[in-house]
Amino acid sequence: MLSQKTIEIVKATAPILQERGIEITKHFYNIMFTKYPELLHIFNQTNQKKGRQSEALAHAVYAVAANIENLTAIIPVVKQIGHKHRSLGVKAEHYPIVGTRLLQAIKEVLDAPQEVLDAWGEAYGVIAEAFIQIESEMYKEAEQQEGGWREFRNFIVVKKVKESDVITSFYLEPQDGKELSTFNPGQYVTVEMDIPGNEYRHNRQYSLSDAPGKPYYRISVKREDTSLNHPAGIVSTYLHEKVQIGDILPLSAPAGDFTLDTAQEKPLVLISGGVGITPMMSMLNTALERQPNRQVFFIHCAINGDVHAFREYVEGVTKARNNVKAYICYSSPTPEDRSKKHYDREGLIERGWLQTIIPSTQADFYFCGPIPFMRHVNEMLKTWGVAESNIHFEFFGPAASLEPTEA
């Protein structure tokens, strides 16, 4: 239990943490990795460079301050982060390191007095203990389930399939030949990569893109090419260009809480943008197997047909199943797309159009894709009147806010 004095001090610091949180967390990561560079083996270095990890931590710290009188309110957030931590191999001994450097960052950025540092030290101890307990249970669950394991396990690439110009699927089977644990549709695994010429290992989390119950796991990876703002993706490029059939990839056990609820019988609406289609494929295939009569609407948005993965497969499903309907939006269709009518709508997905194809808000809506796309879909569903309990989404990488941003 936190003292009343600690609660009052932490609560009073919430406004400044909201204002300067990212400044604090950027400084925190800088001093932590300077002191403990070995932690770069765990953390996604690309997310560090993009600032997404700092932003996610700043949101989490502010959530603690804002809910300090009722910390049970942030348990769902703790569990969501806990899934990512367990998948990456974060351990209990890492938490004192983080706590010490976070307090140092607060002191140096805010010139915070000792009273504030003491209060945050006490609050951090309570939160850290919650993370440690939750993640300990997650490690046990991953290890003790049938076919499970604790940290990383070697898998063999048994098949490599090009799904589009930018997305390739990798079919992975356990190297030890032993049983493979099941997972919930929508979950992800972490791939641990040692890339020649790189000092530190790279960990990347990829959604499982097929239904559970197969003798393999399938991940479908988008090659992140050089863009105006970002360099080429180190891991995705290496997977596409260098990893071949017969190669070994260490994988974590499946993790994540963005999962399909197969107990529901309401219509299922799956909305994806770009590589956000990958968890939707797992959900679609699971619904086909476990809920063969459930009404499913599969909506995918892409730039054009060249980068649209799984199009022919989904078309085949819709032809074979009367209860499944699929719709495609292309923002910049190619001449071939136009001539072959590969899509249903040009431009962004919009609420008016969505209302013409989805009969009711009484459905379960799942969506995934780039953050601007997700913000747009989230706002569209809310203004349509879809209940919060029927809206489900997943971030690729650190969590972010889906609230509209100011221009």
LOKE-515309 format. One record per atom (N, C-alpha, C): x, y, z; residue in three letters. Coordinates in steps of 0.001 Angstrom, whole numbers, plus 500000, padded with zeros to 6 digits. Example, Ala and Ser with C-alpha at 12.3 -4.5 7.8 and 13.67 -1.06 7.14 Angstrom:
<papas>
513190494310507800Ala512300495500507800Ala513200496700507800Ala512850497750507080Ser513670498940507140Ser512900500030507870Ser
</papas>
This chain:
<papas>
500846498800500000Met500000500000500000Met500880501249500000Met500468502220499210Leu501195503480499167Leu500720504398500290Leu501644505188500829Ser501273506155501850Ser500448507275501224Ser499642507935502050Gln498819509031501555Gln499692510163501028Gln500812510401501683Lys501725511455501227Lys502265511145499835Lys502630509887499604Thr503123509489498282Thr502041509681497221Thr500827509270497540Ile499722509425496598Ile499533510894496228Ile499571511765497215Glu499364513191496959Glu500473513779496105Glu501716513395496388Ile502842513941495618Ile502812513439494177Ile502591512129493990Val502564511573492634Val501412512168491835Val500263512284492465Lys499100512869491790Lys499377514318491394Lys500069515058492249Ala500370516460491961Ala501348516616490808Ala502184515595490577Thr503153515677489479Thr502582515233488142Thr501347514734488122Ala500763514220486881Ala500760515245485755Ala500356516521485980Pro500323517481484873Pro501680517711484214Pro502741517802485022Ile504056518046484428Ile504580516803483716Ile504178515630484206Leu504564514397483513Leu503841514283482181Leu502612514744482119Gln501896514754480848Gln502574515700479867Gln503071516820480390Glu503686517837479534Glu505093517458479101Glu505873516879479999Arg507300516657479717Arg507683515178479793Arg506679514304479727Gly506943512880479866Gly507895512322478829Gly507713512699477571Ile508576512154476510Ile510009512638476686Ile510170513888477118Glu511515514403477394Glu512198513570478472Glu511438513217479500Ile511983512401480592Ile512352511004480097Ile511451510371479366Thr511701508985478962Thr512806508880477910Thr512944509872477048Lys514076509863476101Lys515393509925476865Lys515444510794477869His516656510910478670His516896509617479447His515825509016479943Phe515940507748480670Phe516599506678479812Phe516100506480478585Tyr516674505438477737Tyr518128505744477393Tyr518436506997477208Asn519808507374476872Asn520767506998478000Asn520398507342479244Ile521317507047480353Ile521325505560480688Ile520184504875480496Met520163503442480802Met521025502656479825Met520904502957478526Phe521673502200477543Phe523156502569477586Phe523471503775478052Thr524874504149478235Thr525487503327479365Thr524716503141480441Lys525207502397481595Lys525113500892481385Lys524044500449480707Tyr523804499016480521Tyr523573498723479034Tyr524606498820478207Pro524415498599476767Pro523939497196476422Pro524160496235477339Glu523713494862477060Glu522187494770476944Glu521459495745477481Leu520004495727477359Leu519545496003475932Leu520453496478475094Leu520113496664473683Leu519856495328472992Leu520275494216473629His519942492894473097His518444492616473202His517768493304474119Ile516348493050474379Ile515459494054473665Ile515817495328473748Phe514939496383473244Phe515065496547471733Phe513953496891471102Asn513912497163469668Asn514595498493469396Asn515763498441468781Gln516548499652468571Gln515902500598467557Gln515143500034466612Thr514450500884465640Thr513374501717466325Thr512619501101467231Asn511599501859467966Asn512228502927468842Asn513446502669469337Gln514149503688470093Gln514462504896469206Gln514983504630468010Lys515355505715467107Lys514143506514466640Lys513025505831466441Lys511809506509466000Lys511118507261467131Lys511500506969468369Gly510882507622469511Gly509620506943470008Gly509228505823469397Arg507977505174469796Arg508071504564471187Arg509245504023471539Gln509385503425472856Gln509310504486473945Gln509940505634473692Ser509881506734474657Ser508458507222474837Ser507737507341473735Glu506351507798473800Glu505486506816474587Glu505675505518474337Ala504883504508475034Ala505161504530476528Ala506426504648476911Leu506763504690478334Leu506203505955478984Leu506257507076478270Ala505711508319478810Ala504219508183479093Ala503481507536478184His502051507300478408His501833506427479642His502685505404479804Ala502532504492480933Ala502821505195482259Ala503871506030482285Val504212506758483506Val503094507722483874Val502564508408482869Tyr501462509332483143Tyr500232508573483646Tyr499971507392483075Ala498822506595483520Ala498952506226484994Ala500173505932485438Val500406505635486847Val500061506853487695Val500575508016487299Ala500324509237488069Ala498841509572488119Ala498165509446486973Ala496754509815486898Ala495856508857487664Ala496313507612487828Asn495487506592488491Asn496086506133489816Asn496920506961490418Ile497658506556491607Ile496741506171492767Ile495525506726492802Glu494592506388493879Glu493839505085493603Glu493959504588492366Asn493256503353491998Asn494084502604490961Asn495188502032491420Leu496120501391490486Leu495539500154489819Leu494484499581490382Thr493860498437489719Thr493314498829488351Thr493062500123488143Ala492531500580486856Ala493530500400485724Ala494828500337486053Ile495821500203484990Ile496309498768484819Ile495717497822485548Ile496119496415485407Ile495993495919483964Ile494912496266483217Pro494868495836481810Pro496067496326481006Pro496528497558481276Val497711498080480586Val498951497315481015Val499056497027482307Val500193496251482815Val500243494883482141Val499093494245481988Lys499057492929481348Lys499445493014479877Lys498967494052479186Gln499316494208477772Gln500818494385477599Gln501416495252478432Ile502865495437478376Ile503577494170478824Ile502995493477479819Gly503589492244480309Gly503723491191479227Gly502728491091478342His502822490161477213His504051490468476366His504269491747476075Lys505417492135475254Lys506723491847475985Lys506746492161477289His507953491891478077His508273490404478115His507277489564478369Arg507518488127478419Arg508007487619477079Arg507435488136476008Ser507840487718474670Ser509286488110474365Ser509741489206474950Leu511099489693474693Leu512136489110475644Leu511674488521476742Gly512605487959477705Gly512990488916478818Gly512151489918479098Val512393490813480229Val512265490017481527Val513187490249482470Lys513223489477483710Lys513095490391484930Lys512839489767486084Ala512642490525487325Ala513858491387487657Ala515057490893487354Glu516259491644487712Glu516443492918486890Glu515682493072485822His515779494300485028His515049495473485685His514078495187486549Tyr513242496263487090Tyr513990497225488016Tyr514895496764488904Pro515673497734489685Pro516521498656488818Pro517069498122487722Ile517855498951486801Ile516981500057486217Ile515800499669485745Val514888500644485150Val514472501689486187Val514139501237487396Gly513692502160488429Gly514744503196488780Gly515982502747488958Thr517070503669489313Thr517278504724488236Thr517287504285486976Arg517553505235485888Arg516352506124485596Arg515139505629485847Leu513957506469485653Leu513932507596486679Leu514266507284487916Leu514333508328488946Leu515441509328488634Leu516552508834488110Gln517634509735487716Gln517173510686486619Gln516420510153485658Ala515924510998484563Ala514946512045485074Ala514054511643485982Ile513098512603486552Ile513846513709487286Ile514867513329488043Lys515641514315488798Lys516355515290487866Lys516984514765486815Glu517805515608485958Glu516990516473485008Glu515859515952484526Val515038516734483597Val514198517770484338Val513631517375485475Leu512718518266486192Leu513393518996487351Leu514663518651487644Asp515321519176488839Asp514432518921490055Asp513909517694490128Ala512918517337491134Ala513552517253492523Ala512849517735493542Pro513357517628494915Pro513316516187495406Pro514037515918496490Gln514141514561497012Gln512791514004497422Gln511903514847497910Glu510580514410498336Glu509807513785497174Glu509919514409496002Val509245513881494807Val509897512566494373Val511226512519494422Leu511929511295494023Leu511594510137494959Leu511484510434496247Asp511134509383497208Asp509730508847496937Asp508790509747496621Ala507412509327496346Ala507349508470495093Ala508072508898494067Trp508057508118492826Trp508807506796492993Trp509819506783493839Gly510508505530494116Gly509579504526494778Gly508764504999495719Glu507797504127496375Glu506739503640495390Glu506240504563494558Ala505216504192493576Ala505776503200492560Ala507019503453492118Tyr507627502535491144Tyr507766501132491728Tyr508120501040493001Gly508274499731493623Gly506993498922493578Gly505853499588493827Val504562498894493790Val504236498443492368Val504436499332491401Ile504143498991489996Ile505075497889489499Ile506360497992489844Ala507322496972489409Ala506936495602489939Ala506499495549491192Glu506097494275491780Glu504903493686491037Glu503978494563490616Ala502829494087489844Ala503277493496488508Ala504205494181487826Phe504735493667486567Phe505431492328486783Phe506266492254487798Ile507037491036488044Ile506113489851488317Ile505095490057489120Gln504162488967489441Gln503388488524488215Gln502862489483487460Ile502077489152486269Ile502937488445485232Ile504148488948485010Glu505020488345484002Glu505521486975484446Glu505705486785485753Ser506089485473486258Ser505024484437485924Ser503764484797486106Glu502666483892485757Glu502627483631484256Glu502927484658483449Met502937484488481999Met504046483527481558Met505222483650482184Tyr506315482721481868Tyr505917481282482216Tyr505301481112483389Lys504872479771483803Lys503846479201482826Lys502874480025482461Glu501830479567481548Glu502417479168480200Glu503339479981479680Ala503958479672478390Ala504748478375478441Ala505420478138479568Glu506279476962479700Glu505504475699479993Glu504455475813480796Gln503779474625481305Gln502660474116480410Gln502199474920479445Gln501158474402478570Gln501745473335477651Gln500897472498477146Glu501343471384476312Glu502076471909475079Glu503316471454474890Gly504113471920473754Gly504726473287473964Gly504698473785475209Gly505173475138475470Gly506654475204475820Gly507148476428476000Trp508527476656476412Trp508617478027477067Trp509745478318477734Arg509844479500478584Arg510343480742477847Arg511496480667477189Glu512064481872476588Glu512139481732475064Glu513279481274474530Phe513371481128473072Phe513621479669472705Phe513081479277471570Arg513169477900471075Arg513495477971469587Arg514379477107469119Asn514800477152467721Asn513751476534466791Asn513483477243465698Phe512558476783464672Phe513263476747463315Phe512843475796462491Ile513390475667461135Ile512422476294460145Ile512961477073459222Val512142477599458122Val511893476446457147Val510644475993457045Val510333474863456181Val509701475313454858Val509239476557454817Lys508661477077453573Lys508719478598453615Lys508954479198452454Lys509021480652452316Lys508187481026451104Lys507148481847451318Val506187482157450248Val506059483666450088Val506244484144448879Lys506054485567448590Lys504563485840448430Lys504015486681449296Glu502584486978449290Glu502254488234448486Glu503220489141448360Ser503051490362447570Ser504444490915447298Ser504518492084446697Asp505835492674446427Asp506596492997447707Asp505889493135448827Val506558493555450057Val506356492604451236Val505495491615451114Ile505207490708452231Ile505549489271451856Ile506304488609452721Thr506675487211452532Thr506319486419453789Thr505776485219453590Ser505427484347454716Ser506534483331454963Ser506765483049456240Phe507734482050456661Phe506986481005457484Phe507073479736457064Tyr506466478621457779Tyr507552478003458657Tyr507288477899459961Leu508315477542460932Leu507889476335461762Leu508770475326461840Glu508508474136462644Glu509615473972463677Glu509294473427464872Pro510307473284465924Pro511470472411465484Pro512687472874465729Gln513872472109465361Gln513951470796466139Gln513441470799467396Asp513543469597468215Asp512505468539467851Asp511586468859466931Gly510594467894466485Gly509504467596467493Gly509519468307468613Lys508524468053469656Lys507239468831469383Lys506277468623470239Glu504957469217470056Glu505020470736470070Glu504079471339469374Leu504007472789469250Leu502782473286469998Leu502981474240470893Ser501857474735471692Ser500864475496470820Ser499631475517471264Thr498607476272470557Thr498751477754470896Thr497899478583470316Phe497908480016470610Phe496520480556470327Phe496289481791470714Asn495025482447470433Asn495149483278469165Asn494184483175468249Pro494279483933467003Pro494393485429467264Pro495441486031466697Gly495748487432466925Gly497050487625467678Gly497581486545468280Gln498816486657469043Gln500040486743468128Gln501186487035468741Tyr502437487230468006Tyr503552486422468672Tyr504665486293467956Val505885485717468511Val507011486721468324Val508054486585469130Thr509269487377468935Thr510293486524468213Thr510870487083467158Val511971486444466436Val513267487093466911Val514208486264467359Glu515500486769467835Glu516533486582466725Glu517150487686466309Met518042487644465150Met519455488087465512Met520432487267465142Asp521839487682465152Asp522220487950463704Asp522408489221463383Ile522686489617462001Ile524167489959461871Ile524862489346460920Pro526291489626460744Pro526557491131460604Pro527585491587461313Gly527945492993461252Gly527247493865462268Gly526303493285463027Asn525579494042464050Asn526060493617465437Asn526373494576466282Glu526919494285467602Glu525896493628468513Glu524633494058468402Tyr523594493562469298Tyr522569492723468548Tyr521948491797469279Arg520852491021468710Arg519672491943468435Arg518811491499467541His517594492236467224His516391491355467532His515452491889468288Asn514198491197468567Asn513062491904467846Asn512262491137467121Arg511108491708466432Arg509888490823466676Arg508771491472466924Gln507528490748467175Gln506673490743465911Gln506265489533465489Tyr505467489361464280Tyr504215488559464598Tyr503089489020464079Ser501830488310464294Ser501861486950463622Ser501240485973464260Leu501024484668463634Leu499864484826462659Leu500075484401461418Ser499124484735460360Ser498291483555459873Ser498278482474460636Asp497406481355460297Asp496706480900461575Asp495718480051461416Ala494973479561462576Ala495852478644463420Ala495586478556464731Pro496313477599465572Pro495933476168465221Pro496696475235465775Gly496385473826465545Gly497124473205464380Gly497984473967463726Lys498779473445462612Lys500114472921463151Lys500847472120462372Pro502160471646462838Pro503256472697462678Pro502878473898462284Tyr503832474981462054Tyr503249476285462599Tyr504111477272462772Tyr503696478658462937Tyr503993479372461625Tyr503122480326461275Arg503396481135460081Arg503454482597460491Arg504539483267460092Ile504612484717460218Ile504719485300458816Ile504117486450458614Ser504127487099457296Ser504712488490457482Ser505889488705456935Val506720489861457265Val506750490856456116Val506483492112456449Lys506623493178455455Lys508071493662455432Lys508650493743454245Arg509987494319454100Arg509876495836454209Arg510505496389455221Glu510461497837455445Glu511574498486454646Glu511214499069453507Asp512203499698452641Asp512537501113453122Asp513602501663452600Thr513988503033452926Thr512894504000452500Thr512550504913453401Ser511555505931453082Ser512145507289453393Ser511341508315453219Leu511803509682453440Leu512267509883454880Leu511554509252455823Asn511834509497457236Asn512579508368457937Asn512606507179457337His513174506044458049His514073505218457131His515163504659457693Pro516005503753456912Pro515327502406456727Pro515911501570455896Ala515354500240455659Ala515362499432456950Ala514356498561457107Gly514275497718458292Gly515369496664458284Gly516190496640459327Ile517325495723459375Ile516850494272459380Ile515898493958460246Val515465492573460403Val514595492135459234Val513620492957458839Ser512725492543457757Ser513491492365456454Ser514458493227456187Thr515269493085454970Thr516094491806455026Thr516665491514456192Tyr517467490299456333Tyr516606489053456154Tyr515415489059456728Leu514513487918456559Leu514169487709455091Leu513821488780454401His513428488669453002His514583488226452113His515762488809452332Glu516856488621451381Glu517817487485451741Glu517948487195453037Lys518981486249453447Lys518451484933454012Lys517353484978454744Val516856483769455399Val516183482857454384Val516590481593454377Gln516107480636453386Gln515582479375454078Gln514949478512453288Ile514467477232453803Ile515633476459454422Ile515416475935455616Gly516456475204456338Gly517173476033457381Gly517017477343457322Asp517657478206458321Asp516923478113459661Asp517615478510460734Ile517082478423462088Ile516740479824462599Ile515557479950463181Leu515132481195463811Leu514671480901465239Leu515272481545466257Pro514768481401467632Pro513468482197467798Pro512454481569468381Leu511151482191468598Leu510751482115470058Leu510084483159470526Ser509438483097471830Ser508124482353471688Ser507555481950472822Ala506204481388472804Ala505209482496472475Ala504083482173471838Pro503096483196471451Pro502638484026472641Pro502382485309472373Ala501966486250473411Ala500983487244472816Ala500353488022473699Gly499469489092473241Gly498028488901473671Gly497349490037473896Asp495959489984474351Asp494970490496473311Asp495437490770472100Phe494545491123470992Phe494132489817470321Phe493065489213470825Thr492708487872470376Thr491221487772470057Thr490910486917469127Leu489537486708468696Leu488737485984469776Leu487571486514470085Asp486662485877471040Asp485712484966470265Asp486010483675470266Thr485194482726469496Thr483933482313470240Thr483750482844471449Ala482497482579472165Ala481389483506471690Ala481779484586471016Gln480788485530470504Gln480151485005469222Gln478889485316469038Glu478184484912467817Glu477770486102466971Glu478038487324467467Lys477731488522466686Lys478533488498465394Lys478067489215464354Pro478878489329463139Pro480284489815463464Pro481245489320462727Leu482653489638462942Leu483137490535461804Leu483681491690462156Val484202492638461168Val485705492763461384Val486491492374460387Leu487949492433460431Leu488414493520459465Leu489058494561459991Ile489478495696459168Ile490991495840459286Ile491683495824458164Ser493145495903458211Ser493674496896457189Ser494837497438457522Gly495564498308456608Gly496972497787456439Gly497416497595455202Gly498777497135454949Gly499074495802455591Gly500224495736456289Val500628494469456919Val499779494164458149Val498887495065458536Gly497927494767459592Gly497005493620459238Gly497078493137458019Ile496274491992457594Ile496723490707458284Ile497950490664458822Thr498492489384459299Thr497713488792460471Thr497423489535461560Pro496617488906462612Pro495189488624462160Pro494697489413461180Met493343489196460672Met493226487872459921Met494325487450459282Met494307486158458600Met494159485025459607Met494827485150460749Ser494691484141461793Ser493262484112462323Ser492695485295462522Met491314485372463017Met490325484830461988Met490519485197460731Leu489632484719459670Leu489669483201459596Leu490859482634459533Asn490976481180459393Asn490439480439460612Asn490613481031461785Thr490071480415462995Thr488550480445462992Thr487987481588462595Ala486523481685462519Ala485963480678461516Ala486650480493460395Leu486191479532459395Leu486152478115459966Leu487148477785460797Glu487239476435461353Glu486301476224462544Glu486241477200463436Arg485521477012464698Arg484096477552464675Arg483849478531463830Gln482526479146463755Gln482088479215462290Gln481886478069461662Pro481645478036460210Pro480395478778459763Pro479493479086460683Asn478267479789460302Asn478254481255460715Asn479320481719461357Arg479357483107461809Arg479527484049460616Arg478776485123460591Gln478884486100459511Gln480174486893459680Gln480980486941458626Val482282487604458680Val482379488630457546Val482825489841457909Phe483119490885456930Phe484612491172457010Phe485295490958455893Phe486746491114455841Phe487064492319454960Phe487594493380455567Ile487853494621454840Ile489345494920454905Ile489966495046453743His491399495319453717His491690496559452878His492596497391453404Cys493017498619452724Cys494506498524452402Cys494856498821451150Ala496250498783450722Ala496488499894449713Ala497742500113449368Ile498050501125448353Ile497542500662447002Ile497855499410446648Asn497395498841445375Asn497569497326445415Asn497242496693444315Gly497291495242444248Gly498684494660444339Gly499715495437443981Asp501074494921444026Asp501524494612445453Asp501002495365446414Val501433495187447800Val500344494535448662Val499313494031448026His498181493424448721His498427491925448872His498665491486450104Ala498921490066450387Ala497614489312450583Ala497628488033450256Phe496536487085450516Phe495248487405449737Phe495327488186448695Arg494113488555447965Arg493434487344447354Arg494197486508446652Glu493598485348445985Glu493035484364446998Glu493710484221448136Tyr493212483303449159Tyr491864483781449692Tyr491783485060450033Val490534485596450585Val489424485537449537Val489756485796448277Glu488749485673447211Glu488208484254447142Glu489095483266447300Gly488659481879447284Gly487737481549448444Gly488020482130449604Val487172481917450776Val485776482467450534Val485708483671450002Thr484392484293449788Thr483565483530448744Thr484224482923447788Lys483500482129446796Lys482980480825447396Lys483712480289448361Ala483344478996448947Ala482390479129450130Ala482346480307450757Arg481551480495451971Arg480540481623451784Arg479274481311451903Asn478239482330451758Asn478209483314452921Asn478764482914454054Asn478714483771455238Asn479898484733455334Asn480806484699454362Val481983485568454379Val481929486526453198Val482083487810453508Lys482137488832452458Lys483432489614452621Lys484093489914451513Ala485359490639451551Ala485265491896450700Ala485908492966451172Tyr485909494252450472Tyr487323494813450503Tyr487702495456449395Ile489069495956449243Ile489036497440448919Ile489894498201449629Cys490088499617449340Cys491534499829448896Cys491739500464447747Tyr493085500830447291Tyr493182502351447240Tyr494233502889447842Ser494404504338447820Ser494981504816446492Ser495814503989445827Ser496410504355444533Ser496439503131443621Ser495277502699443115Pro495241501481442288Pro496079501614441031Pro496674500503440612Thr497464500473439378Thr496526500341438180Thr497034500586436978Pro496212500355435788Pro495679498929435716Pro496485497955436147Glu496018496565436143Glu494876496379437140Glu495006497009438310Asp493920496939439286Asp492623497458438678Asp492722498575437974Arg491524499181437385Arg490933498291436301Arg491806497703435483Ser491298496887434376Ser490685495577434856Ser491253495014435918Lys490754493736436432Lys489776493893437595Lys489528495154437975Lys488585495444439069Lys488955494670440333Lys490202494864440743His490733494170441904His490269494760443233His489475495805443216Tyr489132496486444452Tyr487693496987444393Tyr487171497336445571Asp485779497785445677Asp485661499287445876Asp486720499907446395Arg486666501336446672Arg488041501945446483Arg488091503113445861Glu489338503853445735Glu489371504951446793Glu490493505046447488Gly490615506037448540Gly490528505410449915Gly490352506263450925Leu490291505787452306Leu488953505137452614Leu488976504247453582Ile487731503695454097Ile486991504819454823Ile485694504947454578Glu484902506015455195Glu483654505438455849Glu483149506165456845Arg482012505663457606Arg480770505449456738Arg480482506403455855Gly479299506261454999Gly479350504999454169Gly480522504715453608Trp480684503497452799Trp480589502264453691Trp481218502326454868Leu481175501180455777Leu479733500839456153Leu478919501863456347Gln477528501629456742Gln476710500989455630Gln477194501070454399Thr476470500427453293Thr476774498941453200Thr477875498502453831Ile478244497077453715Ile478103496316455033Ile478131497032456164Ile477942496398457467Ile476534496728457943Ile475691495752458161Pro474276496023458428Pro473985496679459769Pro474901496580460743Ser474575497068462078Ser475841497323462876Ser475719498193463873Thr476829498393464804Thr476934497235465794Thr475941496377465823Gln475938495229466738Gln476804494115466163Gln478096494360466173Ala479078493409465654Ala480359493577466451Ala481267492608466332Asp482591492730466932Asp483548493259465874Asp484151494413466135Phe485057495062465189Phe486495494899465666Phe487347494316464838Tyr488768494169465102Tyr489523494912463999Tyr490525495714464384Phe491287496399463337Phe492756496517463717Phe493594496603462681Cys495042496667462859Cys495664497274461612Cys496713498046461793Gly497397498663460670Gly498279499802461143Gly498736500668460245Pro499534501835460649Pro498745502718461615Pro499447503413462493Ile498775504204463528Ile497812505241462948Ile498156506013461904Pro497172506959461354Pro495910506259460852Pro496073505100460233Phe494938504305459778Phe494069503885460961Phe494707503440462036Met493958502982463206Met493223504133463882Met493861505300463938Arg493170506469464494Arg491911506774463685Arg492047506686462377His490912506979461491His489780505970461699His490118504687461757Val489100503647461933Val488446503777463309Val489251504011464328Asn488717504141465681Asn487718505297465772Asn488083506440465220Glu487188507593465237Glu485921507318464432Glu486076506653463306Met484939506323462450Met483947505418463189Met484451504407463871Leu483565503486464588Leu482873504182465762Leu483611505017466476Lys483017505713467615Lys481923506675467174Lys482163507433466102Thr481145508388465641Thr479946507675465043Thr480137506434464607Trp479010505643464116Trp478162505135465278Trp478757505083466455Gly478015504619467625Gly478329503199468042Gly479436502649467556Val479822501295467957Val480252501327469432Val479740500399470218Ala480056500349471645Ala481546500079471861Ala482090500708472902Glu483515500536473220Glu483860499059473402Glu482946498297473977Ser483198496868474240Ser483272496044472958Ser482812496598471848Asn482840495880470571Asn484001496313469686Asn484875497187470201Ile486006497698469425Ile487295497098469981Ile488070496434469120His489308495762469520His490403496121468524His491605496421469027Phe492686496798468110Phe494029496382468665Phe495033496392467792Glu496389495978468157Glu497392496942467532Glu498414497321468321Phe499523498105467797Phe500657497170467391Phe501286497465466269Phe502551496811465945Phe503645497646466600Phe504308497090467617Gly505305497849468335Gly504710498444469604Gly505400499424470204Pro504923500019471452Pro503546500641471284Pro502768500595472353Ala501426501156472316Ala501494502668472103Ala500455503196471475Ala500357504631471243Ala498920505048471510Ala498648506336471391Ser497295506828471580Ser496560506840470255Ser495264506440470307Leu494447506526469100Leu493591507790469091Leu493801508645470080Glu493072509905470056Glu493589510774468916Glu492682511532468254Pro493114512387467136Pro494202513355467598Pro495185513565466749Thr496273514502467071Thr496003515847466430Thr496496516894467070Glu496315518232466511Glu497262518439465344Glu496795519214464375Ala497631519467463210Ala498790520380463587Ala
</papas>
